[in-house]
Amino acid sequence: MSDKKRIFSGVQPSGIITLGNYLGAIKNWTQLQDEYDCIYCIVDLHTLTVRQDPKELRQRSLSLAAIFLACGLDPAKNIIFLQSHVSAHAELTWILNCYTYFGELSRMTQFKDKSQKHPDNVNVGLFDYPVLMAADILLYQTDLVPVGLDQKQHLEITRDIAIRFNNIYGNVFKVPEVYIPKVGAKIMSLQDPTSKMSKSDENENNYISLLDPPDVIMRKFRRAVTDSETVIRYDEENKPGISNLMNIYSSLTGKSFEEIESEFAGKNYGEFKAAVGETTVEALKPIQEKYYFLMQNKDYLQEILKQGAENASRIANRTLAKVYHKVGLLPRL
Ligand code: AQP
């Protein structure tokens, strides 16, 4: 690899990715691929923290690889791989568990949210999710992690773990910085704009899936919850629905909130929703076409994942060997 700075990020194959995942993370990844050494991971081990159908999970993992490419990630420029194909992720997690405190993991909002959503399955993996994420990032001596706002807290704990480990053993891990986009960092649910858009949401009207056909996209936006006013104005607190739609429109068009407000001055919510819908349909059209083309060639996708795992393993195993040595594990002859 070159002396460019390194990026690592991942997405869970826990559903078909949403417009939130795209605008918060993947769209930015495509803009960073020339400037940085990029490693993008399909974090399948993370999805096991919530019950999955095994057959569907396998299918979704391959499908996510196709979505990465369809969104514009070039496999010649980026390492694209499945987390479970590189065993160092699970191995480093165990070591880092021993340097992470129960108290700090208990404060993670994602753990609290998901424990509430799945009260019958508050498993240890769900609690340990941020440590696996720390291992993902630290294995690659990552400089920068482009994620949506919801992952900021997990990035902070990753930095804390790295600093704590380095304080004991010297400079083992690079301490990563977080990269959060200015717009699109947190896309909210269409029916409940006070909670984030999530791909595993039970109500499909809450999210736009990257593979939704045009009529479904238009319908979901038409039904999006707004407010009783009629003016299109950015005000997250009092107008969360309209502000969310403005955020989506701004991310897709590059227009500022002021420009959007004057573009839709005197227009009604129906007209604005139709414009957001049409813009989304147009943005997703080339992605969907490429996705369906790629899914006809699964061998090609498997080959990319194989290559990706080999390249990722080489980097990850170097870090893991260093960690094993530092903590005092006797190497195998
Ligand atoms: N609503 C969102 N707005 C902006 N960015 C978002 N991300 C997720 N939701 C939004 C960003 O997408 C990347 C991949 O997320 P993930 O799959 O690792 O897990 P997540 O954050 O838990 O995403 P979901 O869609 O909510 O998944 P489920 O439903 O399985 O929990 C991350 O960079 C994330 O910040």
Residues whose N, C-alpha, C, O or C-beta is under 5 A from the ligand:
A	BS01	AQP	G10 V11 Q12 S14 G20 N21 G24 A25 P146 V147 G148 L149 D150 Q151 G184 A185 K186 I187 M188 K196 M197 S198 K199 S200 D201
